Amino acid sequence: MNTPPIKKIVLWLLTIFLLYAILTSPTEAANIVGSAWDVIANGVTNIGRFFDSLIAR
């Protein structure tokens, strides 16, 4: 018996869920993406500051 690839199924389910979330509440989805982008940008900035302080000493 051939089992379906789980990774492909999970990816399709995630894609369908994301499309559903965006279509039902686009403003809230945009707020979530904006917040996630702020977290990523802040993390990259802090990593840059950390390495800058290491090099400066």
N, CA, C and O atoms as a Tripos MOL2 file, in Angstrom:
@<TRIPOS>MOLECULE
protein
  228   227    57     0     0
PROTEIN
NO_CHARGES

@<TRIPOS>ATOM
      1 N           0.8490   -1.1880    0.0000 N.3       1 MET1
      2 CA          0.0000    0.0000    0.0000 C.3       1 MET1
      3 C           0.8880    1.2440    0.0000 C.2       1 MET1
      4 O           1.8140    1.3550    0.8040 O.2       1 MET1
      5 N           0.6070    2.1480   -0.8810 N.am      2 ASN2
      6 CA          1.3940    3.3600   -1.0250 C.3       2 ASN2
      7 C           0.7630    4.4770   -0.1940 C.2       2 ASN2
      8 O          -0.3840    4.8580   -0.4280 O.2       2 ASN2
      9 N           1.5170    5.0010    0.7790 N.am      3 THR3
     10 CA          0.9880    6.0770    1.6190 C.3       3 THR3
     11 C           1.2770    7.4250    0.9690 C.2       3 THR3
     12 O           2.3290    7.6000    0.3540 O.2       3 THR3
     13 N           0.3600    8.3770    1.0970 N.am      4 PRO4
     14 CA          0.5770    9.6950    0.4950 C.3       4 PRO4
     15 C           1.6700   10.4510    1.2530 C.2       4 PRO4
     16 O           1.8380   10.2600    2.4570 O.2       4 PRO4
     17 N           2.3960   11.2920    0.5600 N.am      5 PRO5
     18 CA          3.4500   12.0620    1.2320 C.3       5 PRO5
     19 C           2.8440   13.0980    2.1820 C.2       5 PRO5
     20 O           2.1010   13.9880    1.7680 O.2       5 PRO5
     21 N           3.1770   12.9600    3.4410 N.am      6 ILE6
     22 CA          2.6030   13.8180    4.4760 C.3       6 ILE6
     23 C           3.0080   15.2840    4.2790 C.2       6 ILE6
     24 O           2.1950   16.1870    4.4800 O.2       6 ILE6
     25 N           4.2440   15.5120    3.8910 N.am      7 LYS7
     26 CA          4.7240   16.8880    3.7280 C.3       7 LYS7
     27 C           3.8960   17.6430    2.6930 C.2       7 LYS7
     28 O           3.5660   18.8130    2.8890 O.2       7 LYS7
     29 N           3.5660   16.9800    1.6030 N.am      8 LYS8
     30 CA          2.7760   17.6110    0.5480 C.3       8 LYS8
     31 C           1.3550   17.9170    1.0330 C.2       8 LYS8
     32 O           0.8060   18.9740    0.7240 O.2       8 LYS8
     33 N           0.7750   17.0070    1.7800 N.am      9 ILE9
     34 CA         -0.5780   17.2020    2.3080 C.3       9 ILE9
     35 C          -0.5960   18.3690    3.2960 C.2       9 ILE9
     36 O          -1.4850   19.2190    3.2440 O.2       9 ILE9
     37 N           0.3810   18.4060    4.1870 N.am     10 VAL10
     38 CA          0.4500   19.4870    5.1740 C.3      10 VAL10
     39 C           0.6500   20.8310    4.4820 C.2      10 VAL10
     40 O           0.0450   21.8280    4.8770 O.2      10 VAL10
     41 N           1.4870   20.8630    3.4610 N.am     11 LEU11
     42 CA          1.7170   22.1060    2.7230 C.3      11 LEU11
     43 C           0.4390   22.5950    2.0460 C.2      11 LEU11
     44 O           0.1450   23.7900    2.0740 O.2      11 LEU11
     45 N          -0.3160   21.6930    1.4430 N.am     12 TRP12
     46 CA         -1.5830   22.0720    0.8090 C.3      12 TRP12
     47 C          -2.5910   22.5660    1.8440 C.2      12 TRP12
     48 O          -3.2820   23.5570    1.6120 O.2      12 TRP12
     49 N          -2.6790   21.8810    2.9850 N.am     13 LEU13
     50 CA         -3.6030   22.3140    4.0310 C.3      13 LEU13
     51 C          -3.2180   23.6860    4.5750 C.2      13 LEU13
     52 O          -4.0890   24.5190    4.8270 O.2      13 LEU13
     53 N          -1.9370   23.9250    4.7550 N.am     14 LEU14
     54 CA         -1.4750   25.2210    5.2290 C.3      14 LEU14
     55 C          -1.7830   26.3200    4.2170 C.2      14 LEU14
     56 O          -2.2020   27.4130    4.5960 O.2      14 LEU14
     57 N          -1.5780   26.0380    2.9420 N.am     15 THR15
     58 CA         -1.8710   27.0090    1.8880 C.3      15 THR15
     59 C          -3.3600   27.3410    1.8450 C.2      15 THR15
     60 O          -3.7380   28.5070    1.7400 O.2      15 THR15
     61 N          -4.1910   26.3260    1.9270 N.am     16 ILE16
     62 CA         -5.6440   26.5410    1.9170 C.3      16 ILE16
     63 C          -6.0720   27.3550    3.1350 C.2      16 ILE16
     64 O          -6.9010   28.2580    3.0220 O.2      16 ILE16
     65 N          -5.5070   27.0370    4.2960 N.am     17 PHE17
     66 CA         -5.8460   27.7890    5.5040 C.3      17 PHE17
     67 C          -5.4200   29.2490    5.3890 C.2      17 PHE17
     68 O          -6.1740   30.1460    5.7670 O.2      17 PHE17
     69 N          -4.2170   29.4950    4.8710 N.am     18 LEU18
     70 CA         -3.7500   30.8730    4.7230 C.3      18 LEU18
     71 C          -4.6290   31.6580    3.7570 C.2      18 LEU18
     72 O          -4.9550   32.8160    4.0180 O.2      18 LEU18
     73 N          -5.0120   31.0440    2.6520 N.am     19 LEU19
     74 CA         -5.9130   31.7230    1.7150 C.3      19 LEU19
     75 C          -7.2600   32.0230    2.3600 C.2      19 LEU19
     76 O          -7.8150   33.1040    2.1660 O.2      19 LEU19
     77 N          -7.7870   31.0750    3.1250 N.am     20 TYR20
     78 CA         -9.0500   31.2760    3.8300 C.3      20 TYR20
     79 C          -8.9330   32.4380    4.8230 C.2      20 TYR20
     80 O          -9.8140   33.2940    4.8960 O.2      20 TYR20
     81 N          -7.8300   32.4560    5.5860 N.am     21 ALA21
     82 CA         -7.6410   33.5130    6.5850 C.3      21 ALA21
     83 C          -7.5210   34.8770    5.9190 C.2      21 ALA21
     84 O          -8.0630   35.8630    6.4190 O.2      21 ALA21
     85 N          -6.8170   34.9370    4.8010 N.am     22 ILE22
     86 CA         -6.6500   36.2130    4.0980 C.3      22 ILE22
     87 C          -7.9680   36.6830    3.4930 C.2      22 ILE22
     88 O          -8.2850   37.8710    3.5520 O.2      22 ILE22
     89 N          -8.7290   35.7750    2.9200 N.am     23 LEU23
     90 CA         -9.9770   36.1620    2.2650 C.3      23 LEU23
     91 C         -11.0780   36.5200    3.2530 C.2      23 LEU23
     92 O         -11.9180   37.3680    2.9510 O.2      23 LEU23
     93 N         -11.0930   35.8930    4.4300 N.am     24 THR24
     94 CA        -12.1610   36.1810    5.3850 C.3      24 THR24
     95 C         -11.8890   37.4250    6.2180 C.2      24 THR24
     96 O         -12.8230   38.1310    6.5970 O.2      24 THR24
     97 N         -10.6190   37.7020    6.5070 N.am     25 SER25
     98 CA        -10.2920   38.9120    7.2800 C.3      25 SER25
     99 C          -8.9510   39.4720    6.8170 C.2      25 SER25
    100 O          -7.9220   39.2510    7.4560 O.2      25 SER25
    101 N          -8.9710   40.1980    5.7010 N.am     26 PRO26
    102 CA         -7.7110   40.7000    5.1460 C.3      26 PRO26
    103 C          -7.0030   41.7200    6.0390 C.2      26 PRO26
    104 O          -5.7740   41.7730    6.0580 O.2      26 PRO26
    105 N          -7.7580   42.5220    6.7700 N.am     27 THR27
    106 CA         -7.1290   43.5220    7.6360 C.3      27 THR27
    107 C          -6.3580   42.8540    8.7640 C.2      27 THR27
    108 O          -5.2260   43.2310    9.0650 O.2      27 THR27
    109 N          -6.9750   41.8710    9.3790 N.am     28 GLU28
    110 CA         -6.3040   41.1540   10.4660 C.3      28 GLU28
    111 C          -5.0960   40.3740    9.9480 C.2      28 GLU28
    112 O          -4.0670   40.3040   10.6200 O.2      28 GLU28
    113 N          -5.2190   39.7940    8.7660 N.am     29 ALA29
    114 CA         -4.0890   39.0750    8.1710 C.3      29 ALA29
    115 C          -2.9380   40.0300    7.8800 C.2      29 ALA29
    116 O          -1.7750   39.6820    8.0860 O.2      29 ALA29
    117 N          -3.2520   41.2230    7.4080 N.am     30 ALA30
    118 CA         -2.2090   42.2190    7.1450 C.3      30 ALA30
    119 C          -1.5400   42.6680    8.4370 C.2      30 ALA30
    120 O          -0.3300   42.8880    8.4650 O.2      30 ALA30
    121 N          -2.3170   42.8040    9.5000 N.am     31 ASN31
    122 CA         -1.7360   43.1710   10.7910 C.3      31 ASN31
    123 C          -0.7840   42.0910   11.2990 C.2      31 ASN31
    124 O           0.2700   42.4020   11.8530 O.2      31 ASN31
    125 N          -1.1480   40.8400   11.1160 N.am     32 ILE32
    126 CA         -0.2920   39.7320   11.5500 C.3      32 ILE32
    127 C           1.0010   39.7200   10.7530 C.2      32 ILE32
    128 O           2.0800   39.5480   11.3210 O.2      32 ILE32
    129 N           0.9010   39.9030    9.4420 N.am     33 VAL33
    130 CA          2.1050   39.9270    8.6020 C.3      33 VAL33
    131 C           2.9860   41.1150    8.9730 C.2      33 VAL33
    132 O           4.2080   40.9850    9.0320 O.2      33 VAL33
    133 N           2.3820   42.2580    9.2200 N.am     34 GLY34
    134 CA          3.1510   43.4330    9.6310 C.3      34 GLY34
    135 C           3.8600   43.2210   10.9580 C.2      34 GLY34
    136 O           5.0160   43.6130   11.1180 O.2      34 GLY34
    137 N           3.1750   42.6040   11.9050 N.am     35 SER35
    138 CA          3.7930   42.3190   13.1990 C.3      35 SER35
    139 C           4.9310   41.3250   13.0560 C.2      35 SER35
    140 O           5.9800   41.4850   13.6800 O.2      35 SER35
    141 N           4.7320   40.3040   12.2410 N.am     36 ALA36
    142 CA          5.7910   39.3180   12.0170 C.3      36 ALA36
    143 C           6.9960   39.9760   11.3590 C.2      36 ALA36
    144 O           8.1360   39.6790   11.7160 O.2      36 ALA36
    145 N           6.7570   40.8650   10.4060 N.am     37 TRP37
    146 CA          7.8600   41.5630    9.7440 C.3      37 TRP37
    147 C           8.6180   42.4340   10.7460 C.2      37 TRP37
    148 O           9.8470   42.4930   10.7010 O.2      37 TRP37
    149 N           7.9030   43.1090   11.6500 N.am     38 ASP38
    150 CA          8.5590   43.9310   12.6670 C.3      38 ASP38
    151 C           9.4490   43.0850   13.5740 C.2      38 ASP38
    152 O          10.5540   43.5000   13.9240 O.2      38 ASP38
    153 N           8.9740   41.9070   13.9540 N.am     39 VAL39
    154 CA          9.7660   41.0130   14.8030 C.3      39 VAL39
    155 C          11.0300   40.5700   14.0770 C.2      39 VAL39
    156 O          12.1140   40.5730   14.6610 O.2      39 VAL39
    157 N          10.9000   40.1910   12.8080 N.am     40 ILE40
    158 CA         12.0600   39.7420   12.0280 C.3      40 ILE40
    159 C          13.0570   40.8850   11.8450 C.2      40 ILE40
    160 O          14.2600   40.6950   12.0260 O.2      40 ILE40
    161 N          12.5650   42.0600   11.4900 N.am     41 ALA41
    162 CA         13.4550   43.2080   11.2800 C.3      41 ALA41
    163 C          14.1630   43.5960   12.5750 C.2      41 ALA41
    164 O          15.3510   43.9180   12.5610 O.2      41 ALA41
    165 N          13.4450   43.5660   13.6800 N.am     42 ASN42
    166 CA         14.0410   43.8880   14.9750 C.3      42 ASN42
    167 C          15.1020   42.8550   15.3500 C.2      42 ASN42
    168 O          16.1540   43.2140   15.8780 O.2      42 ASN42
    169 N          14.8360   41.5920   15.0850 N.am     43 GLY43
    170 CA         15.8110   40.5410   15.3750 C.3      43 GLY43
    171 C          17.0840   40.7030   14.5680 C.2      43 GLY43
    172 O          18.1830   40.5540   15.1030 O.2      43 GLY43
    173 N          16.9470   41.0060   13.2880 N.am     44 VAL44
    174 CA         18.1250   41.2010   12.4310 C.3      44 VAL44
    175 C          18.9200   42.4210   12.8970 C.2      44 VAL44
    176 O          20.1510   42.3910   12.9120 O.2      44 VAL44
    177 N          18.2310   43.4790   13.2730 N.am     45 THR45
    178 CA         18.9090   44.6750   13.7830 C.3      45 THR45
    179 C          19.6880   44.3650   15.0550 C.2      45 THR45
    180 O          20.8280   44.8010   15.2150 O.2      45 THR45
    181 N          19.0660   43.6070   15.9610 N.am     46 ASN46
    182 CA         19.7440   43.2670   17.2110 C.3      46 ASN46
    183 C          20.9440   42.3540   16.9800 C.2      46 ASN46
    184 O          21.9620   42.4960   17.6580 O.2      46 ASN46
    185 N          20.8460   41.4290   16.0440 N.am     47 ILE47
    186 CA         21.9860   40.5750   15.7110 C.3      47 ILE47
    187 C          23.1170   41.4240   15.1400 C.2      47 ILE47
    188 O          24.2830   41.2130   15.4750 O.2      47 ILE47
    189 N          22.7820   42.3680   14.2910 N.am     48 GLY48
    190 CA         23.7890   43.2790   13.7500 C.3      48 GLY48
    191 C          24.4730   44.0910   14.8340 C.2      48 GLY48
    192 O          25.6920   44.2600   14.8080 O.2      48 GLY48
    193 N          23.7050   44.5930   15.7820 N.am     49 ARG49
    194 CA         24.2900   45.3490   16.9010 C.3      49 ARG49
    195 C          25.2010   44.4650   17.7440 C.2      49 ARG49
    196 O          26.2620   44.9050   18.1870 O.2      49 ARG49
    197 N          24.7910   43.2270   17.9650 N.am     50 PHE50
    198 CA         25.5940   42.2920   18.7500 C.3      50 PHE50
    199 C          26.9530   42.0640   18.1000 C.2      50 PHE50
    200 O          27.9850   42.1670   18.7640 O.2      50 PHE50
    201 N          26.9580   41.7550   16.8020 N.am     51 PHE51
    202 CA         28.2240   41.5120   16.1210 C.3      51 PHE51
    203 C          29.0460   42.7910   15.9920 C.2      51 PHE51
    204 O          30.2760   42.7430   16.0150 O.2      51 PHE51
    205 N          28.3810   43.9210   15.8580 N.am     52 ASP52
    206 CA         29.0970   45.1930   15.8110 C.3      52 ASP52
    207 C          29.8090   45.4540   17.1340 C.2      52 ASP52
    208 O          30.9500   45.9160   17.1490 O.2      52 ASP52
    209 N          29.1350   45.1560   18.2440 N.am     53 SER53
    210 CA         29.7730   45.3520   19.5500 C.3      53 SER53
    211 C          30.8980   44.3490   19.7770 C.2      53 SER53
    212 O          31.8670   44.6710   20.4650 O.2      53 SER53
    213 N          30.8000   43.1550   19.2270 N.am     54 LEU54
    214 CA         31.8920   42.1820   19.3360 C.3      54 LEU54
    215 C          33.1200   42.6450   18.5630 C.2      54 LEU54
    216 O          34.2470   42.5100   19.0390 O.2      54 LEU54
    217 N          32.9030   43.1880   17.3800 N.am     55 ILE55
    218 CA         34.0160   43.6260   16.5370 C.3      55 ILE55
    219 C          34.6580   44.8880   17.1100 C.2      55 ILE55
    220 O          35.8680   45.0720   16.9850 O.2      55 ILE55
    221 N          33.8780   45.7440   17.7250 N.am     56 ALA56
    222 CA         34.3800   47.0150   18.2420 C.3      56 ALA56
    223 C          35.2990   46.8300   19.4450 C.2      56 ALA56
    224 O          36.0970   47.7180   19.7430 O.2      56 ALA56
    225 N          35.2070   45.7040   20.1380 N.am     57 ARG57
    226 CA         36.0400   45.5020   21.3430 C.3      57 ARG57
    227 C          37.3450   44.8830   21.0240 C.2      57 ARG57
    228 O          38.1540   44.6500   21.9220 O.2      57 ARG57
@<TRIPOS>BOND
     1     1     2 1
     2     2     3 1
     3     3     4 2
     4     3     5 am
     5     5     6 1
     6     6     7 1
     7     7     8 2
     8     7     9 am
     9     9    10 1
    10    10    11 1
    11    11    12 2
    12    11    13 am
    13    13    14 1
    14    14    15 1
    15    15    16 2
    16    15    17 am
    17    17    18 1
    18    18    19 1
    19    19    20 2
    20    19    21 am
    21    21    22 1
    22    22    23 1
    23    23    24 2
    24    23    25 am
    25    25    26 1
    26    26    27 1
    27    27    28 2
    28    27    29 am
    29    29    30 1
    30    30    31 1
    31    31    32 2
    32    31    33 am
    33    33    34 1
    34    34    35 1
    35    35    36 2
    36    35    37 am
    37    37    38 1
    38    38    39 1
    39    39    40 2
    40    39    41 am
    41    41    42 1
    42    42    43 1
    43    43    44 2
    44    43    45 am
    45    45    46 1
    46    46    47 1
    47    47    48 2
    48    47    49 am
    49    49    50 1
    50    50    51 1
    51    51    52 2
    52    51    53 am
    53    53    54 1
    54    54    55 1
    55    55    56 2
    56    55    57 am
    57    57    58 1
    58    58    59 1
    59    59    60 2
    60    59    61 am
    61    61    62 1
    62    62    63 1
    63    63    64 2
    64    63    65 am
    65    65    66 1
    66    66    67 1
    67    67    68 2
    68    67    69 am
    69    69    70 1
    70    70    71 1
    71    71    72 2
    72    71    73 am
    73    73    74 1
    74    74    75 1
    75    75    76 2
    76    75    77 am
    77    77    78 1
    78    78    79 1
    79    79    80 2
    80    79    81 am
    81    81    82 1
    82    82    83 1
    83    83    84 2
    84    83    85 am
    85    85    86 1
    86    86    87 1
    87    87    88 2
    88    87    89 am
    89    89    90 1
    90    90    91 1
    91    91    92 2
    92    91    93 am
    93    93    94 1
    94    94    95 1
    95    95    96 2
    96    95    97 am
    97    97    98 1
    98    98    99 1
    99    99   100 2
   100    99   101 am
   101   101   102 1
   102   102   103 1
   103   103   104 2
   104   103   105 am
   105   105   106 1
   106   106   107 1
   107   107   108 2
   108   107   109 am
   109   109   110 1
   110   110   111 1
   111   111   112 2
   112   111   113 am
   113   113   114 1
   114   114   115 1
   115   115   116 2
   116   115   117 am
   117   117   118 1
   118   118   119 1
   119   119   120 2
   120   119   121 am
   121   121   122 1
   122   122   123 1
   123   123   124 2
   124   123   125 am
   125   125   126 1
   126   126   127 1
   127   127   128 2
   128   127   129 am
   129   129   130 1
   130   130   131 1
   131   131   132 2
   132   131   133 am
   133   133   134 1
   134   134   135 1
   135   135   136 2
   136   135   137 am
   137   137   138 1
   138   138   139 1
   139   139   140 2
   140   139   141 am
   141   141   142 1
   142   142   143 1
   143   143   144 2
   144   143   145 am
   145   145   146 1
   146   146   147 1
   147   147   148 2
   148   147   149 am
   149   149   150 1
   150   150   151 1
   151   151   152 2
   152   151   153 am
   153   153   154 1
   154   154   155 1
   155   155   156 2
   156   155   157 am
   157   157   158 1
   158   158   159 1
   159   159   160 2
   160   159   161 am
   161   161   162 1
   162   162   163 1
   163   163   164 2
   164   163   165 am
   165   165   166 1
   166   166   167 1
   167   167   168 2
   168   167   169 am
   169   169   170 1
   170   170   171 1
   171   171   172 2
   172   171   173 am
   173   173   174 1
   174   174   175 1
   175   175   176 2
   176   175   177 am
   177   177   178 1
   178   178   179 1
   179   179   180 2
   180   179   181 am
   181   181   182 1
   182   182   183 1
   183   183   184 2
   184   183   185 am
   185   185   186 1
   186   186   187 1
   187   187   188 2
   188   187   189 am
   189   189   190 1
   190   190   191 1
   191   191   192 2
   192   191   193 am
   193   193   194 1
   194   194   195 1
   195   195   196 2
   196   195   197 am
   197   197   198 1
   198   198   199 1
   199   199   200 2
   200   199   201 am
   201   201   202 1
   202   202   203 1
   203   203   204 2
   204   203   205 am
   205   205   206 1
   206   206   207 1
   207   207   208 2
   208   207   209 am
   209   209   210 1
   210   210   211 1
   211   211   212 2
   212   211   213 am
   213   213   214 1
   214   214   215 1
   215   215   216 2
   216   215   217 am
   217   217   218 1
   218   218   219 1
   219   219   220 2
   220   219   221 am
   221   221   222 1
   222   222   223 1
   223   223   224 2
   224   223   225 am
   225   225   226 1
   226   226   227 1
   227   227   228 2
@<TRIPOS>SUBSTRUCTURE
     1 MET1         2 RESIDUE 1 A MET
     2 ASN2         6 RESIDUE 1 A ASN
     3 THR3        10 RESIDUE 1 A THR
     4 PRO4        14 RESIDUE 1 A PRO
     5 PRO5        18 RESIDUE 1 A PRO
     6 ILE6        22 RESIDUE 1 A ILE
     7 LYS7        26 RESIDUE 1 A LYS
     8 LYS8        30 RESIDUE 1 A LYS
     9 ILE9        34 RESIDUE 1 A ILE
    10 VAL10       38 RESIDUE 1 A VAL
    11 LEU11       42 RESIDUE 1 A LEU
    12 TRP12       46 RESIDUE 1 A TRP
    13 LEU13       50 RESIDUE 1 A LEU
    14 LEU14       54 RESIDUE 1 A LEU
    15 THR15       58 RESIDUE 1 A THR
    16 ILE16       62 RESIDUE 1 A ILE
    17 PHE17       66 RESIDUE 1 A PHE
    18 LEU18       70 RESIDUE 1 A LEU
    19 LEU19       74 RESIDUE 1 A LEU
    20 TYR20       78 RESIDUE 1 A TYR
    21 ALA21       82 RESIDUE 1 A ALA
    22 ILE22       86 RESIDUE 1 A ILE
    23 LEU23       90 RESIDUE 1 A LEU
    24 THR24       94 RESIDUE 1 A THR
    25 SER25       98 RESIDUE 1 A SER
    26 PRO26      102 RESIDUE 1 A PRO
    27 THR27      106 RESIDUE 1 A THR
    28 GLU28      110 RESIDUE 1 A GLU
    29 ALA29      114 RESIDUE 1 A ALA
    30 ALA30      118 RESIDUE 1 A ALA
    31 ASN31      122 RESIDUE 1 A ASN
    32 ILE32      126 RESIDUE 1 A ILE
    33 VAL33      130 RESIDUE 1 A VAL
    34 GLY34      134 RESIDUE 1 A GLY
    35 SER35      138 RESIDUE 1 A SER
    36 ALA36      142 RESIDUE 1 A ALA
    37 TRP37      146 RESIDUE 1 A TRP
    38 ASP38      150 RESIDUE 1 A ASP
    39 VAL39      154 RESIDUE 1 A VAL
    40 ILE40      158 RESIDUE 1 A ILE
    41 ALA41      162 RESIDUE 1 A ALA
    42 ASN42      166 RESIDUE 1 A ASN
    43 GLY43      170 RESIDUE 1 A GLY
    44 VAL44      174 RESIDUE 1 A VAL
    45 THR45      178 RESIDUE 1 A THR
    46 ASN46      182 RESIDUE 1 A ASN
    47 ILE47      186 RESIDUE 1 A ILE
    48 GLY48      190 RESIDUE 1 A GLY
    49 ARG49      194 RESIDUE 1 A ARG
    50 PHE50      198 RESIDUE 1 A PHE
    51 PHE51      202 RESIDUE 1 A PHE
    52 ASP52      206 RESIDUE 1 A ASP
    53 SER53      210 RESIDUE 1 A SER
    54 LEU54      214 RESIDUE 1 A LEU
    55 ILE55      218 RESIDUE 1 A ILE
    56 ALA56      222 RESIDUE 1 A ALA
    57 ARG57      226 RESIDUE 1 A ARG
